[in-house]
């Protein structure tokens, strides 16, 4: 029987380095306003879709407010509906 070289751990994609942990003690969640475009873009994927709660690290209430803010920003033409 062959022994695995890396101790049995999977190699490749690690979400911890790609998306920072937002569940720390000082993280109170995003204060969402549709005019804060840079904050809203952090929660959008490259195809301009809203990130899932698990991936973004937000609660249900924060996710709802993000969704409303993104919809308002898209309506006001501050954010694109789709990416090009």
mmCIF file of the N, C-alpha and C atoms, coordinates in Angstrom:
data_MODEL
# 
_entry.id   MODEL 
# 
loop_
_atom_site.group_PDB 
_atom_site.id 
_atom_site.type_symbol 
_atom_site.label_atom_id 
_atom_site.label_alt_id 
_atom_site.label_comp_id 
_atom_site.label_asym_id 
_atom_site.label_entity_id 
_atom_site.label_seq_id 
_atom_site.pdbx_PDB_ins_code 
_atom_site.Cartn_x 
_atom_site.Cartn_y 
_atom_site.Cartn_z 
_atom_site.occupancy 
_atom_site.B_iso_or_equiv 
_atom_site.pdbx_formal_charge 
_atom_site.auth_seq_id 
_atom_site.auth_comp_id 
_atom_site.auth_asym_id 
_atom_site.auth_atom_id 
_atom_site.pdbx_PDB_model_num 
ATOM 1   N N  . UNK A 1 1  ? 0.838   -1.185 0.000   1.00 0.00 ? 1  UNK A N  1 
ATOM 2   C CA . UNK A 1 1  ? 0.000   0.000  0.000   1.00 0.00 ? 1  UNK A CA 1 
ATOM 3   C C  . UNK A 1 1  ? 0.883   1.248  0.000   1.00 0.00 ? 1  UNK A C  1 
ATOM 4   N N  . UNK A 1 2  ? 0.567   2.207  -0.858  1.00 0.00 ? 2  UNK A N  1 
ATOM 5   C CA . UNK A 1 2  ? 1.366   3.425  -0.971  1.00 0.00 ? 2  UNK A CA 1 
ATOM 6   C C  . UNK A 1 2  ? 0.882   4.470  0.023   1.00 0.00 ? 2  UNK A C  1 
ATOM 7   N N  . UNK A 1 3  ? 1.813   5.191  0.562   1.00 0.00 ? 3  UNK A N  1 
ATOM 8   C CA . UNK A 1 3  ? 1.501   6.253  1.508   1.00 0.00 ? 3  UNK A CA 1 
ATOM 9   C C  . UNK A 1 3  ? 1.426   7.586  0.770   1.00 0.00 ? 3  UNK A C  1 
ATOM 10  N N  . UNK A 1 4  ? 0.451   8.421  1.135   1.00 0.00 ? 4  UNK A N  1 
ATOM 11  C CA . UNK A 1 4  ? 0.318   9.720  0.485   1.00 0.00 ? 4  UNK A CA 1 
ATOM 12  C C  . UNK A 1 4  ? 1.438   10.648 0.939   1.00 0.00 ? 4  UNK A C  1 
ATOM 13  N N  . UNK A 1 5  ? 1.982   11.403 -0.009  1.00 0.00 ? 5  UNK A N  1 
ATOM 14  C CA . UNK A 1 5  ? 3.116   12.266 0.290   1.00 0.00 ? 5  UNK A CA 1 
ATOM 15  C C  . UNK A 1 5  ? 2.737   13.481 1.120   1.00 0.00 ? 5  UNK A C  1 
ATOM 16  N N  . UNK A 1 6  ? 1.563   14.023 0.905   1.00 0.00 ? 6  UNK A N  1 
ATOM 17  C CA . UNK A 1 6  ? 1.194   15.272 1.575   1.00 0.00 ? 6  UNK A CA 1 
ATOM 18  C C  . UNK A 1 6  ? 0.377   15.047 2.845   1.00 0.00 ? 6  UNK A C  1 
ATOM 19  N N  . UNK A 1 7  ? 0.404   13.868 3.407   1.00 0.00 ? 7  UNK A N  1 
ATOM 20  C CA . UNK A 1 7  ? -0.302  13.616 4.655   1.00 0.00 ? 7  UNK A CA 1 
ATOM 21  C C  . UNK A 1 7  ? -1.793  13.424 4.475   1.00 0.00 ? 7  UNK A C  1 
ATOM 22  N N  . UNK A 1 8  ? -2.275  13.184 3.273   1.00 0.00 ? 8  UNK A N  1 
ATOM 23  C CA . UNK A 1 8  ? -3.686  12.942 3.035   1.00 0.00 ? 8  UNK A CA 1 
ATOM 24  C C  . UNK A 1 8  ? -4.508  14.187 2.817   1.00 0.00 ? 8  UNK A C  1 
ATOM 25  N N  . UNK A 1 9  ? -3.889  15.345 2.835   1.00 0.00 ? 9  UNK A N  1 
ATOM 26  C CA . UNK A 1 9  ? -4.640  16.588 2.641   1.00 0.00 ? 9  UNK A CA 1 
ATOM 27  C C  . UNK A 1 9  ? -4.790  16.887 1.156   1.00 0.00 ? 9  UNK A C  1 
ATOM 28  N N  . UNK A 1 10 ? -5.911  17.492 0.812   1.00 0.00 ? 10 UNK A N  1 
ATOM 29  C CA . UNK A 1 10 ? -6.132  17.893 -0.572  1.00 0.00 ? 10 UNK A CA 1 
ATOM 30  C C  . UNK A 1 10 ? -5.302  19.123 -0.882  1.00 0.00 ? 10 UNK A C  1 
ATOM 31  N N  . UNK A 1 11 ? -4.830  19.189 -2.092  1.00 0.00 ? 11 UNK A N  1 
ATOM 32  C CA . UNK A 1 11 ? -4.054  20.335 -2.520  1.00 0.00 ? 11 UNK A CA 1 
ATOM 33  C C  . UNK A 1 11 ? -4.881  21.175 -3.485  1.00 0.00 ? 11 UNK A C  1 
ATOM 34  N N  . UNK A 1 12 ? -4.584  22.448 -3.540  1.00 0.00 ? 12 UNK A N  1 
ATOM 35  C CA . UNK A 1 12 ? -5.261  23.284 -4.519  1.00 0.00 ? 12 UNK A CA 1 
ATOM 36  C C  . UNK A 1 12 ? -5.983  24.459 -3.896  1.00 0.00 ? 12 UNK A C  1 
ATOM 37  N N  . UNK A 1 13 ? -7.269  24.543 -4.143  1.00 0.00 ? 13 UNK A N  1 
ATOM 38  C CA . UNK A 1 13 ? -8.081  25.715 -3.818  1.00 0.00 ? 13 UNK A CA 1 
ATOM 39  C C  . UNK A 1 13 ? -8.381  25.778 -2.326  1.00 0.00 ? 13 UNK A C  1 
ATOM 40  N N  . UNK A 1 14 ? -7.999  26.850 -1.671  1.00 0.00 ? 14 UNK A N  1 
ATOM 41  C CA . UNK A 1 14 ? -8.316  27.077 -0.266  1.00 0.00 ? 14 UNK A CA 1 
ATOM 42  C C  . UNK A 1 14 ? -9.134  28.349 -0.158  1.00 0.00 ? 14 UNK A C  1 
ATOM 43  N N  . UNK A 1 15 ? -10.331 28.257 0.377   1.00 0.00 ? 15 UNK A N  1 
ATOM 44  C CA . UNK A 1 15 ? -11.194 29.430 0.458   1.00 0.00 ? 15 UNK A CA 1 
ATOM 45  C C  . UNK A 1 15 ? -10.727 30.419 1.515   1.00 0.00 ? 15 UNK A C  1 
ATOM 46  N N  . UNK A 1 16 ? -9.971  29.956 2.505   1.00 0.00 ? 16 UNK A N  1 
ATOM 47  C CA . UNK A 1 16 ? -9.544  30.847 3.579   1.00 0.00 ? 16 UNK A CA 1 
ATOM 48  C C  . UNK A 1 16 ? -8.616  31.939 3.066   1.00 0.00 ? 16 UNK A C  1 
ATOM 49  N N  . UNK A 1 17 ? -7.775  31.626 2.104   1.00 0.00 ? 17 UNK A N  1 
ATOM 50  C CA . UNK A 1 17 ? -6.870  32.644 1.589   1.00 0.00 ? 17 UNK A CA 1 
ATOM 51  C C  . UNK A 1 17 ? -7.540  33.516 0.536   1.00 0.00 ? 17 UNK A C  1 
ATOM 52  N N  . UNK A 1 18 ? -8.519  32.961 -0.161  1.00 0.00 ? 18 UNK A N  1 
ATOM 53  C CA . UNK A 1 18 ? -9.175  33.724 -1.217  1.00 0.00 ? 18 UNK A CA 1 
ATOM 54  C C  . UNK A 1 18 ? -10.183 34.710 -0.648  1.00 0.00 ? 18 UNK A C  1 
ATOM 55  N N  . UNK A 1 19 ? -10.929 34.291 0.355   1.00 0.00 ? 19 UNK A N  1 
ATOM 56  C CA . UNK A 1 19 ? -11.916 35.150 1.000   1.00 0.00 ? 19 UNK A CA 1 
ATOM 57  C C  . UNK A 1 19 ? -11.581 35.246 2.480   1.00 0.00 ? 19 UNK A C  1 
ATOM 58  N N  . UNK A 1 20 ? -11.230 36.421 2.972   1.00 0.00 ? 20 UNK A N  1 
ATOM 59  C CA . UNK A 1 20 ? -10.829 36.544 4.377   1.00 0.00 ? 20 UNK A CA 1 
ATOM 60  C C  . UNK A 1 20 ? -11.974 36.229 5.320   1.00 0.00 ? 20 UNK A C  1 
ATOM 61  N N  . UNK A 1 21 ? -11.616 35.791 6.526   1.00 0.00 ? 21 UNK A N  1 
ATOM 62  C CA . UNK A 1 21 ? -12.606 35.425 7.535   1.00 0.00 ? 21 UNK A CA 1 
ATOM 63  C C  . UNK A 1 21 ? -13.269 36.686 8.069   1.00 0.00 ? 21 UNK A C  1 
ATOM 64  N N  . UNK A 1 22 ? -14.575 36.748 7.941   1.00 0.00 ? 22 UNK A N  1 
ATOM 65  C CA . UNK A 1 22 ? -15.313 37.922 8.408   1.00 0.00 ? 22 UNK A CA 1 
ATOM 66  C C  . UNK A 1 22 ? -16.073 37.640 9.692   1.00 0.00 ? 22 UNK A C  1 
ATOM 67  N N  . UNK A 1 23 ? -15.798 36.508 10.327  1.00 0.00 ? 23 UNK A N  1 
ATOM 68  C CA . UNK A 1 23 ? -16.555 36.159 11.523  1.00 0.00 ? 23 UNK A CA 1 
ATOM 69  C C  . UNK A 1 23 ? -15.803 36.521 12.792  1.00 0.00 ? 23 UNK A C  1 
ATOM 70  N N  . UNK A 1 24 ? -14.819 37.399 12.728  1.00 0.00 ? 24 UNK A N  1 
ATOM 71  C CA . UNK A 1 24 ? -14.050 37.804 13.894  1.00 0.00 ? 24 UNK A CA 1 
ATOM 72  C C  . UNK A 1 24 ? -14.880 38.640 14.852  1.00 0.00 ? 24 UNK A C  1 
ATOM 73  N N  . UNK A 1 25 ? -14.308 38.932 16.012  1.00 0.00 ? 25 UNK A N  1 
ATOM 74  C CA . UNK A 1 25 ? -15.023 39.675 17.033  1.00 0.00 ? 25 UNK A CA 1 
ATOM 75  C C  . UNK A 1 25 ? -15.342 41.104 16.646  1.00 0.00 ? 25 UNK A C  1 
ATOM 76  N N  . UNK A 1 26 ? -14.494 41.719 15.833  1.00 0.00 ? 26 UNK A N  1 
ATOM 77  C CA . UNK A 1 26 ? -14.720 43.111 15.460  1.00 0.00 ? 26 UNK A CA 1 
ATOM 78  C C  . UNK A 1 26 ? -15.601 43.263 14.228  1.00 0.00 ? 26 UNK A C  1 
ATOM 79  N N  . UNK A 1 27 ? -15.951 42.160 13.553  1.00 0.00 ? 27 UNK A N  1 
ATOM 80  C CA . UNK A 1 27 ? -16.804 42.217 12.361  1.00 0.00 ? 27 UNK A CA 1 
ATOM 81  C C  . UNK A 1 27 ? -18.251 42.331 12.786  1.00 0.00 ? 27 UNK A C  1 
ATOM 82  N N  . UNK A 1 28 ? -18.878 43.448 12.515  1.00 0.00 ? 28 UNK A N  1 
ATOM 83  C CA . UNK A 1 28 ? -20.265 43.680 12.865  1.00 0.00 ? 28 UNK A CA 1 
ATOM 84  C C  . UNK A 1 28 ? -21.188 43.552 11.663  1.00 0.00 ? 28 UNK A C  1 
ATOM 85  N N  . UNK A 1 29 ? -20.624 43.220 10.530  1.00 0.00 ? 29 UNK A N  1 
ATOM 86  C CA . UNK A 1 29 ? -21.420 43.119 9.322   1.00 0.00 ? 29 UNK A CA 1 
ATOM 87  C C  . UNK A 1 29 ? -21.371 44.415 8.547   1.00 0.00 ? 29 UNK A C  1 
ATOM 88  N N  . UNK A 1 30 ? -21.709 44.348 7.288   1.00 0.00 ? 30 UNK A N  1 
ATOM 89  C CA . UNK A 1 30 ? -21.630 45.564 6.472   1.00 0.00 ? 30 UNK A CA 1 
ATOM 90  C C  . UNK A 1 30 ? -22.771 46.528 6.780   1.00 0.00 ? 30 UNK A C  1 
ATOM 91  N N  . UNK A 1 31 ? -22.418 47.796 6.887   1.00 0.00 ? 31 UNK A N  1 
ATOM 92  C CA . UNK A 1 31 ? -23.427 48.839 6.961   1.00 0.00 ? 31 UNK A CA 1 
ATOM 93  C C  . UNK A 1 31 ? -23.712 49.194 5.514   1.00 0.00 ? 31 UNK A C  1 
ATOM 94  N N  . UNK A 1 32 ? -24.861 48.757 5.029   1.00 0.00 ? 32 UNK A N  1 
ATOM 95  C CA . UNK A 1 32 ? -25.123 48.756 3.599   1.00 0.00 ? 32 UNK A CA 1 
ATOM 96  C C  . UNK A 1 32 ? -25.917 49.980 3.182   1.00 0.00 ? 32 UNK A C  1 
ATOM 97  N N  . UNK A 1 33 ? -25.427 50.614 2.128   1.00 0.00 ? 33 UNK A N  1 
ATOM 98  C CA . UNK A 1 33 ? -26.138 51.690 1.480   1.00 0.00 ? 33 UNK A CA 1 
ATOM 99  C C  . UNK A 1 33 ? -25.908 51.520 -0.016  1.00 0.00 ? 33 UNK A C  1 
ATOM 100 N N  . UNK A 1 34 ? -26.893 51.789 -0.828  1.00 0.00 ? 34 UNK A N  1 
ATOM 101 C CA . UNK A 1 34 ? -26.764 51.546 -2.260  1.00 0.00 ? 34 UNK A CA 1 
ATOM 102 C C  . UNK A 1 34 ? -25.728 52.450 -2.912  1.00 0.00 ? 34 UNK A C  1 
ATOM 103 N N  . UNK A 1 35 ? -25.339 53.543 -2.242  1.00 0.00 ? 35 UNK A N  1 
ATOM 104 C CA . UNK A 1 35 ? -24.367 54.473 -2.804  1.00 0.00 ? 35 UNK A CA 1 
ATOM 105 C C  . UNK A 1 35 ? -22.917 54.045 -2.553  1.00 0.00 ? 35 UNK A C  1 
ATOM 106 N N  . UNK A 1 36 ? -22.709 53.056 -1.675  1.00 0.00 ? 36 UNK A N  1 
ATOM 107 C CA . UNK A 1 36 ? -21.361 52.572 -1.381  1.00 0.00 ? 36 UNK A CA 1 
ATOM 108 C C  . UNK A 1 36 ? -20.988 51.471 -2.364  1.00 0.00 ? 36 UNK A C  1 
ATOM 109 N N  . UNK A 1 37 ? -20.557 51.873 -3.522  1.00 0.00 ? 37 UNK A N  1 
ATOM 110 C CA . UNK A 1 37 ? -20.319 50.953 -4.629  1.00 0.00 ? 37 UNK A CA 1 
ATOM 111 C C  . UNK A 1 37 ? -19.148 50.017 -4.343  1.00 0.00 ? 37 UNK A C  1 
ATOM 112 N N  . UNK A 1 38 ? -18.083 50.514 -3.732  1.00 0.00 ? 38 UNK A N  1 
ATOM 113 C CA . UNK A 1 38 ? -16.907 49.672 -3.463  1.00 0.00 ? 38 UNK A CA 1 
ATOM 114 C C  . UNK A 1 38 ? -17.245 48.546 -2.492  1.00 0.00 ? 38 UNK A C  1 
ATOM 115 N N  . UNK A 1 39 ? -18.063 48.820 -1.490  1.00 0.00 ? 39 UNK A N  1 
ATOM 116 C CA . UNK A 1 39 ? -18.484 47.771 -0.561  1.00 0.00 ? 39 UNK A CA 1 
ATOM 117 C C  . UNK A 1 39 ? -19.351 46.740 -1.267  1.00 0.00 ? 39 UNK A C  1 
ATOM 118 N N  . UNK A 1 40 ? -20.270 47.192 -2.100  1.00 0.00 ? 40 UNK A N  1 
ATOM 119 C CA . UNK A 1 40 ? -21.156 46.266 -2.798  1.00 0.00 ? 40 UNK A CA 1 
ATOM 120 C C  . UNK A 1 40 ? -20.381 45.390 -3.779  1.00 0.00 ? 40 UNK A C  1 
ATOM 121 N N  . UNK A 1 41 ? -19.358 45.933 -4.415  1.00 0.00 ? 41 UNK A N  1 
ATOM 122 C CA . UNK A 1 41 ? -18.565 45.145 -5.370  1.00 0.00 ? 41 UNK A CA 1 
ATOM 123 C C  . UNK A 1 41 ? -17.794 44.026 -4.694  1.00 0.00 ? 41 UNK A C  1 
ATOM 124 N N  . UNK A 1 42 ? -17.478 44.185 -3.406  1.00 0.00 ? 42 UNK A N  1 
ATOM 125 C CA . UNK A 1 42 ? -16.786 43.123 -2.677  1.00 0.00 ? 42 UNK A CA 1 
ATOM 126 C C  . UNK A 1 42 ? -17.669 41.889 -2.509  1.00 0.00 ? 42 UNK A C  1 
ATOM 127 N N  . UNK A 1 43 ? -18.973 42.074 -2.554  1.00 0.00 ? 43 UNK A N  1 
ATOM 128 C CA . UNK A 1 43 ? -19.906 40.966 -2.366  1.00 0.00 ? 43 UNK A CA 1 
ATOM 129 C C  . UNK A 1 43 ? -20.489 40.463 -3.685  1.00 0.00 ? 43 UNK A C  1 
ATOM 130 N N  . UNK A 1 44 ? -19.935 40.919 -4.808  1.00 0.00 ? 44 UNK A N  1 
ATOM 131 C CA . UNK A 1 44 ? -20.366 40.446 -6.118  1.00 0.00 ? 44 UNK A CA 1 
ATOM 132 C C  . UNK A 1 44 ? -19.289 39.556 -6.719  1.00 0.00 ? 44 UNK A C  1 
ATOM 133 N N  . UNK A 1 45 ? -19.705 38.562 -7.499  1.00 0.00 ? 45 UNK A N  1 
ATOM 134 C CA . UNK A 1 45 ? -18.755 37.718 -8.204  1.00 0.00 ? 45 UNK A CA 1 
ATOM 135 C C  . UNK A 1 45 ? -18.296 38.426 -9.472  1.00 0.00 ? 45 UNK A C  1 
ATOM 136 N N  . UNK A 1 46 ? -17.427 37.775 -10.224 1.00 0.00 ? 46 UNK A N  1 
ATOM 137 C CA . UNK A 1 46 ? -16.925 38.383 -11.456 1.00 0.00 ? 46 UNK A CA 1 
ATOM 138 C C  . UNK A 1 46 ? -18.013 38.523 -12.512 1.00 0.00 ? 46 UNK A C  1 
ATOM 139 N N  . UNK A 1 47 ? -19.060 37.704 -12.416 1.00 0.00 ? 47 UNK A N  1 
ATOM 140 C CA . UNK A 1 47 ? -20.170 37.803 -13.364 1.00 0.00 ? 47 UNK A CA 1 
ATOM 141 C C  . UNK A 1 47 ? -21.310 38.661 -12.810 1.00 0.00 ? 47 UNK A C  1 
ATOM 142 N N  . UNK A 1 48 ? -21.015 39.499 -11.820 1.00 0.00 ? 48 UNK A N  1 
ATOM 143 C CA . UNK A 1 48 ? -21.963 40.449 -11.207 1.00 0.00 ? 48 UNK A CA 1 
ATOM 144 C C  . UNK A 1 48 ? -23.138 39.785 -10.506 1.00 0.00 ? 48 UNK A C  1 
ATOM 145 N N  . UNK A 1 49 ? -22.911 38.591 -9.973  1.00 0.00 ? 49 UNK A N  1 
ATOM 146 C CA . UNK A 1 49 ? -23.928 37.928 -9.160  1.00 0.00 ? 49 UNK A CA 1 
ATOM 147 C C  . UNK A 1 49 ? -23.580 38.137 -7.694  1.00 0.00 ? 49 UNK A C  1 
ATOM 148 N N  . UNK A 1 50 ? -24.587 38.137 -6.852  1.00 0.00 ? 50 UNK A N  1 
ATOM 149 C CA . UNK A 1 50 ? -24.374 38.300 -5.422  1.00 0.00 ? 50 UNK A CA 1 
ATOM 150 C C  . UNK A 1 50 ? -23.805 37.008 -4.850  1.00 0.00 ? 50 UNK A C  1 
ATOM 151 N N  . UNK A 1 51 ? -22.756 37.129 -4.022  1.00 0.00 ? 51 UNK A N  1 
ATOM 152 C CA . UNK A 1 51 ? -22.145 35.947 -3.408  1.00 0.00 ? 51 UNK A CA 1 
ATOM 153 C C  . UNK A 1 51 ? -23.114 35.274 -2.450  1.00 0.00 ? 51 UNK A C  1 
ATOM 154 N N  . UNK A 1 52 ? -22.927 33.986 -2.266  1.00 0.00 ? 52 UNK A N  1 
ATOM 155 C CA . UNK A 1 52 ? -23.764 33.253 -1.320  1.00 0.00 ? 52 UNK A CA 1 
ATOM 156 C C  . UNK A 1 52 ? -23.396 33.657 0.107   1.00 0.00 ? 52 UNK A C  1 
ATOM 157 N N  . UNK A 1 53 ? -24.291 33.375 1.021   1.00 0.00 ? 53 UNK A N  1 
ATOM 158 C CA . UNK A 1 53 ? -24.054 33.719 2.425   1.00 0.00 ? 53 UNK A CA 1 
ATOM 159 C C  . UNK A 1 53 ? -22.849 32.976 2.967   1.00 0.00 ? 53 UNK A C  1 
ATOM 160 N N  . UNK A 1 54 ? -22.721 31.733 2.578   1.00 0.00 ? 54 UNK A N  1 
ATOM 161 C CA . UNK A 1 54 ? -21.607 30.920 3.072   1.00 0.00 ? 54 UNK A CA 1 
ATOM 162 C C  . UNK A 1 54 ? -20.270 31.469 2.585   1.00 0.00 ? 54 UNK A C  1 
ATOM 163 N N  . UNK A 1 55 ? -20.233 31.882 1.357   1.00 0.00 ? 55 UNK A N  1 
ATOM 164 C CA . UNK A 1 55 ? -18.996 32.388 0.767   1.00 0.00 ? 55 UNK A CA 1 
ATOM 165 C C  . UNK A 1 55 ? -18.660 33.789 1.269   1.00 0.00 ? 55 UNK A C  1 
ATOM 166 N N  . UNK A 1 56 ? -19.674 34.635 1.439   1.00 0.00 ? 56 UNK A N  1 
ATOM 167 C CA . UNK A 1 56 ? -19.444 36.016 1.862   1.00 0.00 ? 56 UNK A CA 1 
ATOM 168 C C  . UNK A 1 56 ? -19.310 36.142 3.371   1.00 0.00 ? 56 UNK A C  1 
ATOM 169 N N  . UNK A 1 57 ? -19.844 35.191 4.118   1.00 0.00 ? 57 UNK A N  1 
ATOM 170 C CA . UNK A 1 57 ? -19.757 35.240 5.569   1.00 0.00 ? 57 UNK A CA 1 
ATOM 171 C C  . UNK A 1 57 ? -20.739 36.189 6.207   1.00 0.00 ? 57 UNK A C  1 
ATOM 172 N N  . UNK A 1 58 ? -21.895 36.385 5.604   1.00 0.00 ? 58 UNK A N  1 
ATOM 173 C CA . UNK A 1 58 ? -22.891 37.306 6.132   1.00 0.00 ? 58 UNK A CA 1 
ATOM 174 C C  . UNK A 1 58 ? -24.050 36.537 6.757   1.00 0.00 ? 58 UNK A C  1 
ATOM 175 N N  . UNK A 1 59 ? -24.794 37.210 7.615   1.00 0.00 ? 59 UNK A N  1 
ATOM 176 C CA . UNK A 1 59 ? -25.988 36.608 8.198   1.00 0.00 ? 59 UNK A CA 1 
ATOM 177 C C  . UNK A 1 59 ? -27.156 36.789 7.226   1.00 0.00 ? 59 UNK A C  1 
ATOM 178 N N  . UNK A 1 60 ? -28.284 36.201 7.571   1.00 0.00 ? 60 UNK A N  1 
ATOM 179 C CA . UNK A 1 60 ? -29.452 36.289 6.692   1.00 0.00 ? 60 UNK A CA 1 
ATOM 180 C C  . UNK A 1 60 ? -29.937 37.730 6.573   1.00 0.00 ? 60 UNK A C  1 
ATOM 181 N N  . UNK A 1 61 ? -29.937 38.441 7.681   1.00 0.00 ? 61 UNK A N  1 
ATOM 182 C CA . UNK A 1 61 ? -30.398 39.832 7.657   1.00 0.00 ? 61 UNK A CA 1 
ATOM 183 C C  . UNK A 1 61 ? -29.446 40.704 6.834   1.00 0.00 ? 61 UNK A C  1 
ATOM 184 N N  . UNK A 1 62 ? -28.145 40.490 6.982   1.00 0.00 ? 62 UNK A N  1 
ATOM 185 C CA . UNK A 1 62 ? -27.174 41.248 6.202   1.00 0.00 ? 62 UNK A CA 1 
ATOM 186 C C  . UNK A 1 62 ? -27.288 40.922 4.720   1.00 0.00 ? 62 UNK A C  1 
ATOM 187 N N  . UNK A 1 63 ? -27.558 39.653 4.405   1.00 0.00 ? 63 UNK A N  1 
ATOM 188 C CA . UNK A 1 63 ? -27.694 39.247 3.016   1.00 0.00 ? 63 UNK A CA 1 
ATOM 189 C C  . UNK A 1 63 ? -28.910 39.903 2.371   1.00 0.00 ? 63 UNK A C  1 
ATOM 190 N N  . UNK A 1 64 ? -30.001 40.014 3.122   1.00 0.00 ? 64 UNK A N  1 
ATOM 191 C CA . UNK A 1 64 ? -31.197 40.679 2.599   1.00 0.00 ? 64 UNK A CA 1 
ATOM 192 C C  . UNK A 1 64 ? -30.942 42.153 2.330   1.00 0.00 ? 64 UNK A C  1 
ATOM 193 N N  . UNK A 1 65 ? -30.238 42.818 3.249   1.00 0.00 ? 65 UNK A N  1 
ATOM 194 C CA . UNK A 1 65 ? -29.952 44.234 3.039   1.00 0.00 ? 65 UNK A CA 1 
ATOM 195 C C  . UNK A 1 65 ? -28.961 44.429 1.884   1.00 0.00 ? 65 UNK A C  1 
ATOM 196 N N  . UNK A 1 66 ? -28.012 43.500 1.730   1.00 0.00 ? 66 UNK A N  1 
ATOM 197 C CA . UNK A 1 66 ? -27.114 43.554 0.575   1.00 0.00 ? 66 UNK A CA 1 
ATOM 198 C C  . UNK A 1 66 ? -27.885 43.396 -0.720  1.00 0.00 ? 66 UNK A C  1 
ATOM 199 N N  . UNK A 1 67 ? -28.822 42.464 -0.731  1.00 0.00 ? 67 UNK A N  1 
ATOM 200 C CA . UNK A 1 67 ? -29.613 42.218 -1.934  1.00 0.00 ? 67 UNK A CA 1 
ATOM 201 C C  . UNK A 1 67 ? -30.401 43.456 -2.329  1.00 0.00 ? 67 UNK A C  1 
ATOM 202 N N  . UNK A 1 68 ? -31.035 44.100 -1.373  1.00 0.00 ? 68 UNK A N  1 
ATOM 203 C CA . UNK A 1 68 ? -31.808 45.312 -1.654  1.00 0.00 ? 68 UNK A CA 1 
ATOM 204 C C  . UNK A 1 68 ? -30.905 46.442 -2.137  1.00 0.00 ? 68 UNK A C  1 
ATOM 205 N N  . UNK A 1 69 ? -29.730 46.586 -1.507  1.00 0.00 ? 69 UNK A N  1 
ATOM 206 C CA . UNK A 1 69 ? -28.811 47.654 -1.896  1.00 0.00 ? 69 UNK A CA 1 
ATOM 207 C C  . UNK A 1 69 ? -28.278 47.431 -3.309  1.00 0.00 ? 69 UNK A C  1 
ATOM 208 N N  . UNK A 1 70 ? -27.979 46.175 -3.667  1.00 0.00 ? 70 UNK A N  1 
ATOM 209 C CA . UNK A 1 70 ? -27.493 45.877 -5.017  1.00 0.00 ? 70 UNK A CA 1 
ATOM 210 C C  . UNK A 1 70 ? -28.591 46.145 -6.032  1.00 0.00 ? 70 UNK A C  1 
ATOM 211 N N  . UNK A 1 71 ? -29.828 45.789 -5.709  1.00 0.00 ? 71 UNK A N  1 
ATOM 212 C CA . UNK A 1 71 ? -30.946 46.054 -6.629  1.00 0.00 ? 71 UNK A CA 1 
ATOM 213 C C  . UNK A 1 71 ? -31.134 47.555 -6.846  1.00 0.00 ? 71 UNK A C  1 
ATOM 214 N N  . UNK A 1 72 ? -31.044 48.345 -5.768  1.00 0.00 ? 72 UNK A N  1 
ATOM 215 C CA . UNK A 1 72 ? -31.194 49.792 -5.894  1.00 0.00 ? 72 UNK A CA 1 
ATOM 216 C C  . UNK A 1 72 ? -30.044 50.391 -6.700  1.00 0.00 ? 72 UNK A C  1 
ATOM 217 N N  . UNK A 1 73 ? -28.822 49.904 -6.449  1.00 0.00 ? 73 UNK A N  1 
ATOM 218 C CA . UNK A 1 73 ? -27.664 50.426 -7.176  1.00 0.00 ? 73 UNK A CA 1 
ATOM 219 C C  . UNK A 1 73 ? -27.744 50.076 -8.656  1.00 0.00 ? 73 UNK A C  1 
ATOM 220 N N  . UNK A 1 74 ? -28.252 48.911 -8.978  1.00 0.00 ? 74 UNK A N  1 
ATOM 221 C CA . UNK A 1 74 ? -28.414 48.540 -10.386 1.00 0.00 ? 74 UNK A CA 1 
ATOM 222 C C  . UNK A 1 74 ? -29.482 49.399 -11.050 1.00 0.00 ? 74 UNK A C  1 
ATOM 223 N N  . UNK A 1 75 ? -30.562 49.669 -10.332 1.00 0.00 ? 75 UNK A N  1 
ATOM 224 C CA . UNK A 1 75 ? -31.637 50.499 -10.875 1.00 0.00 ? 75 UNK A CA 1 
ATOM 225 C C  . UNK A 1 75 ? -31.147 51.926 -11.138 1.00 0.00 ? 75 UNK A C  1 
ATOM 226 N N  . UNK A 1 76 ? -30.279 52.424 -10.265 1.00 0.00 ? 76 UNK A N  1 
ATOM 227 C CA . UNK A 1 76 ? -29.732 53.770 -10.417 1.00 0.00 ? 76 UNK A CA 1 
ATOM 228 C C  . UNK A 1 76 ? -28.532 53.804 -11.363 1.00 0.00 ? 76 UNK A C  1 
ATOM 229 N N  . UNK A 1 77 ? -28.197 52.663 -11.968 1.00 0.00 ? 77 UNK A N  1 
ATOM 230 C CA . UNK A 1 77 ? -27.092 52.521 -12.930 1.00 0.00 ? 77 UNK A CA 1 
ATOM 231 C C  . UNK A 1 77 ? -25.735 52.764 -12.288 1.00 0.00 ? 77 UNK A C  1 
ATOM 232 N N  . UNK A 1 78 ? -25.604 52.443 -11.001 1.00 0.00 ? 78 UNK A N  1 
ATOM 233 C CA . UNK A 1 78 ? -24.319 52.518 -10.342 1.00 0.00 ? 78 UNK A CA 1 
ATOM 234 C C  . UNK A 1 78 ? -23.553 51.212 -10.450 1.00 0.00 ? 78 UNK A C  1 
ATOM 235 N N  . UNK A 1 79 ? -24.280 50.105 -10.612 1.00 0.00 ? 79 UNK A N  1 
ATOM 236 C CA . UNK A 1 79 ? -23.703 48.781 -10.803 1.00 0.00 ? 79 UNK A CA 1 
ATOM 237 C C  . UNK A 1 79 ? -24.292 48.168 -12.068 1.00 0.00 ? 79 UNK A C  1 
ATOM 238 N N  . UNK A 1 80 ? -23.522 47.359 -12.772 1.00 0.00 ? 80 UNK A N  1 
ATOM 239 C CA . UNK A 1 80 ? -24.075 46.703 -13.968 1.00 0.00 ? 80 UNK A CA 1 
ATOM 240 C C  . UNK A 1 80 ? -24.951 45.508 -13.593 1.00 0.00 ? 80 UNK A C  1 
ATOM 241 N N  . UNK A 1 81 ? -25.917 45.211 -14.440 1.00 0.00 ? 81 UNK A N  1 
ATOM 242 C CA . UNK A 1 81 ? -26.725 44.009 -14.239 1.00 0.00 ? 81 UNK A CA 1 
ATOM 243 C C  . UNK A 1 81 ? -25.913 42.763 -14.576 1.00 0.00 ? 81 UNK A C  1 
ATOM 244 N N  . UNK A 1 82 ? -25.091 42.844 -15.602 1.00 0.00 ? 82 UNK A N  1 
ATOM 245 C CA . UNK A 1 82 ? -24.213 41.738 -15.996 1.00 0.00 ? 82 UNK A CA 1 
ATOM 246 C C  . UNK A 1 82 ? -22.839 42.302 -16.307 1.00 0.00 ? 82 UNK A C  1 
ATOM 247 N N  . UNK A 1 83 ? -21.849 41.431 -16.289 1.00 0.00 ? 83 UNK A N  1 
ATOM 248 C CA . UNK A 1 83 ? -20.506 41.875 -16.680 1.00 0.00 ? 83 UNK A CA 1 
ATOM 249 C C  . UNK A 1 83 ? -20.293 41.619 -18.156 1.00 0.00 ? 83 UNK A C  1 
ATOM 250 N N  . UNK A 1 84 ? -19.381 42.338 -18.722 1.00 0.00 ? 84 UNK A N  1 
ATOM 251 C CA . UNK A 1 84 ? -19.133 42.208 -20.162 1.00 0.00 ? 84 UNK A CA 1 
ATOM 252 C C  . UNK A 1 84 ? -17.984 41.272 -20.418 1.00 0.00 ? 84 UNK A C  1 
# 
